[in-house]
């Protein structure tokens, strides 16, 4: 679900929003372009190349933006879309480290399922 930003209540509000977003024009377009058909996730010094593109969900609640991937039930957040995407990448990387390389005998049934989902999703992990 793309980030929804309501219409300004007045011309003054529109000008204030334009100042905050700069020359981007429509912030929703930026969020949709970044969260749709994602082919790789960059986190720190690693790049996770995905087998198939995925669509992330983006939403705004109060002063925060949230970006997530429902099939893995992971989500990142921040004060803007970029912070939320960075947070999502960090959560994805941490989730990979905690589950993907762990021995099945050390994982619960749910954790083994998450591990399988991660391994099916990620084709390759390479230095970023």
C-alpha positions in Angstrom: 0.0 0.0 0.0 1.6 3.3 -1.1 2.1 6.2 1.3 -1.0 8.4 1.1 -0.6 12.1 1.6 -3.8 14.0 1.7 -4.6 17.1 -0.3 -3.6 20.5 1.3 -6.4 22.4 2.9 -5.3 25.7 1.4 -2.8 27.4 -1.0 -0.7 28.3 2.1 -0.6 24.6 3.1 0.4 23.6 -0.5 3.2 26.1 -0.5 4.4 24.8 2.9 4.3 21.2 1.7 6.2 22.2 -1.5 8.9 23.8 0.7 9.2 20.6 2.7 9.4 18.3 -0.3 11.5 20.6 -2.5 11.2 20.0 -6.2 10.1 16.4 -5.9 6.6 17.3 -6.9 4.4 14.5 -5.7 6.0 12.6 -2.7 3.7 9.6 -3.3 5.3 8.9 -6.6 8.7 8.8 -4.9 7.4 6.2 -2.4 5.8 4.1 -5.1 8.9 4.1 -7.2 11.1 3.0 -4.3 8.8 0.4 -2.9 7.5 -1.3 -6.0 9.3 -4.1 -7.9 12.3 -4.1 -5.5 15.1 -6.3 -6.9 17.7 -5.8 -4.3 18.1 -4.6 -0.7 21.2 -2.7 0.3 22.2 -2.8 4.0 25.5 -1.6 5.2 28.2 -3.4 3.4 25.9 -6.1 1.9 23.6 -6.3 -1.1 20.8 -8.9 -1.0 19.8 -9.7 -4.6 16.3 -11.1 -4.8 15.2 -14.0 -7.1 12.1 -12.0 -8.1 11.1 -8.4 -7.5 8.9 -7.8 -4.5 6.5 -5.0 -3.5 7.0 -3.3 -0.2 4.2 -1.6 1.7 4.6 2.0 2.7 2.3 3.9 5.1 2.4 6.9 7.2 1.1 7.1 10.8 1.5 10.3 12.7 5.0 11.6 12.3 6.4 8.3 11.1 6.6 6.4 7.8 6.6 2.6 7.8 7.9 0.3 5.1 7.4 -3.4 5.3 7.2 -6.8 3.6 4.1 -8.6 4.8 5.1 -12.2 3.8 8.1 -12.0 6.2 6.3 -9.8 8.7 9.1 -7.3 8.9 8.9 -3.5 8.9 11.2 -0.5 9.3 10.2 3.0 10.3 11.5 6.6 10.2 10.5 10.2 10.0 10.5 10.1 6.2 10.4 7.5 3.4 14.2 7.3 3.2 14.7 6.7 6.9 11.9 4.0 6.8 13.6 2.3 3.8 17.0 2.3 5.6 15.4 0.9 8.7 13.7 -1.8 6.7 17.0 -2.8 5.1 18.6 -3.0 8.5 15.8 -5.2 9.9 16.0 -7.4 6.8 19.7 -7.8 7.2 19.4 -8.6 10.9 16.6 -11.1 10.2 18.8 -12.8 7.6 21.7 -13.0 10.1 19.5 -14.5 12.8 17.7 -17.1 10.7 19.1 -17.8 7.2 22.5 -19.3 8.3 21.3 -20.9 11.6 21.1 -24.7 11.9 17.5 -26.0 11.7 17.9 -27.9 15.0 18.4 -24.6 16.8 15.3 -23.0 15.4 11.6 -23.4 16.3 9.2 -24.5 13.6 8.1 -20.9 12.9 11.7 -19.8 12.7 12.5 -22.7 10.2 9.6 -21.5 8.1 11.0 -17.9 8.1 14.4 -19.3 7.2 12.9 -21.1 4.2 11.1 -18.0 3.1 14.3 -15.9 3.3 16.3 -18.4 1.4 13.6 -18.7 -1.4 13.5 -14.9 -1.6 17.3 -14.1 -1.7 19.3 -15.3 -4.7 22.6 -14.0 -3.6 24.3 -11.9 -0.8 27.2 -9.9 -2.0 29.4 -7.1 -0.6 27.7 -3.7 -1.2 
